[in-house]
Amino acid sequence: MKSTKIIFWVTTIIIFLFEGVMPALTSQTELAKEGIKHLGYPGYFGNALVIFKILGVLVLIIPKVPNRIKEWAYAGFAFDFIFASISHFAVDGTGFQAIFPLIFLVILIISYINYHKLLSYKSI
């Protein structure tokens, strides 16, 4: 059970940093705005995405949030990673930019699996 808890928290913190902290700190930079524009999305989409990412990581990281809401957050991040990969594939072709979100999808899946293992132990 200890290793399950460690794996859960390490993977969840990686998602927290990548999907919450990093977008919060960099979303208003010119590079981030150009990235959204490059993919063909309007600027306001990037702003909305950052707000939902921050809310989502808070839901994942705060232990007292109800399980059903956590399930929605996991689903939202899964959609985010899948559609980010599709967007980069459609615009840039096959390359690291299209694969990179899928790496984080795997990390998210590991977090999700271990979250459910911990729920069965009732010890998050």
C-alpha angles and dihedrals in degrees: 000000000000092000090048090054092048093049091047094051096042093051093042092050090050089054090045092054097041098041102029115024099034096049091044090055100039108029095099096049120110091243092057092046091049090049092056091045092047090058090052098252124133118250094249090060090064091051093050091046092054092050092051092045092053092047090047096052091047089054091051096046100044108082098206095060111115116262095240091058090049089053089055091049092051090049092048092052091047090054090045093054094043094048092043088055092047092048093051092044092051094047104030103023124226112340143106093295090061094044098043096076089051090059088058090045088060090049089050091050090051089051091048094049092049091045089059092045089054091047089058088053089043091223113117 
